[in-house]
Structures are given as C-alpha cells and as structure tokens.
Amino acid sequence: RKAIEKLANEMAGADAVLKLRLHLAQPYDNAQP
C-alpha cells in the first residue's frame, strides 16, 4: 500500500513536471520557427 502511494505521488509529480516543461517550451518554439 505504501509503495502504491509512493508510485502515485511520483507519477503525479512527473506529470506536473511534464506539463511545466511543455508550458515553458512553447514560447521558445514560437520564437524559433
């Protein structure tokens, strides 16, 4: 049960990081066509 909670937290963290990276990457993509 603890392992499942840890895995869920890691997945949620990874998803947040991925969204943050995508959000930060968009202006750079627009600046460099």
Backbone as a ProteinNet text record, in pm:
[ID]
protein_1_A
[PRIMARY]
RKAIEKLANEMAGADAVLKLRLHLAQPYDNAQP
[TERTIARY]
84.5	0	87.9	190.2	281.5	346.7	386.1	452.9	359.7	231.9	134.4	120.1	115.1	103.1	227.2	344	469	471.2	428.9	426.3	329.2	213.6	113.7	168.7	238.6	296.6	402.6	484.5	589.9	530	424.9	359.6	296.4	233.2	170.9	278	390.3	500	556.7	574.4	628.5	532.8	402.8	303	309	324.6	332.4	456.8	569.5	694.9	680.8	616.6	599.7	515.7	406.9	320.9	397.3	478.3	555.7	655.9	721.3	818.4	749.5	634.4	561.2	521.5	478.1	435.1	553.3	668.9	787	844.3	825.1	885.4	810.5	682.7	602.4	657.5	691.5	744.1	871.8	958.3	1082.6	1052.9	955.2	918.5	865.3	788.1	731.4	840	942.2	1048.3	1143.2	1148.5	1238.8	1160.1	1104.3	1022.5	1107.4
-120.6	0	125.5	125.1	240.6	258	147.5	154.3	214.3	179.5	232.1	383.3	427.4	571.3	643.9	584.9	646.7	655.7	548.5	546.4	652	662.7	761.1	903	927.1	1060.1	1089.9	991.4	1011.8	1037.4	964.3	983.2	1122.3	1164.5	1296.9	1404.5	1385.3	1481	1485.9	1369	1363	1430.8	1411.3	1472.8	1625.2	1673.5	1818.1	1875.2	1803.4	1849	1850.1	1745.8	1736.8	1854.1	1883.8	1995.7	2127.2	2140.6	2263.2	2278.7	2170.2	2175	2211.1	2153.3	2184	2331.2	2380.3	2519.1	2613.2	2578.6	2663.5	2653.2	2540.5	2517.3	2591.6	2619.3	2680.3	2814.8	2909.1	3037.9	3020.6	2927.6	2905.2	2850.2	2760.5	2703.5	2813.8	2905.5	3014.3	3112.8	3129	3224.8	3170.3	3037.3	2975.7	2886.3	2941.4	2863.1	2766.5
0	0	0	81	82.1	-54.3	-114.1	-244.7	-349.3	-341.3	-438.1	-420.3	-294.3	-268.7	-318.7	-296.1	-340.9	-492.8	-558.1	-704.5	-757.3	-693.7	-737.1	-721	-610.3	-587.6	-692.1	-725.7	-825	-962.6	-996.2	-1126.2	-1133.6	-1024.7	-1022.4	-1035.7	-968.3	-977	-1117.8	-1179.5	-1315.2	-1412.7	-1392.1	-1480.5	-1468	-1345.3	-1323.2	-1389.7	-1376.3	-1438	-1589.4	-1642.9	-1788.5	-1839	-1769.9	-1810.5	-1799.8	-1693.2	-1675.3	-1789.4	-1827.4	-1936.8	-2067.6	-2093.1	-2216.2	-2216.8	-2100.8	-2089.6	-2113.5	-2059	-2074.4	-2215	-2279.6	-2410.9	-2522	-2502.6	-2608.4	-2657.6	-2570.3	-2618.4	-2700	-2659.4	-2732.4	-2870.9	-2879.8	-3009.6	-3101.2	-3044.1	-3123.8	-3166.8	-3083.1	-3112.4	-3218.9	-3230	-3327.3	-3421.7	-3528.2	-3621.9	-3704.8
[MASK]
+++++++++++++++++++++++++++++++++

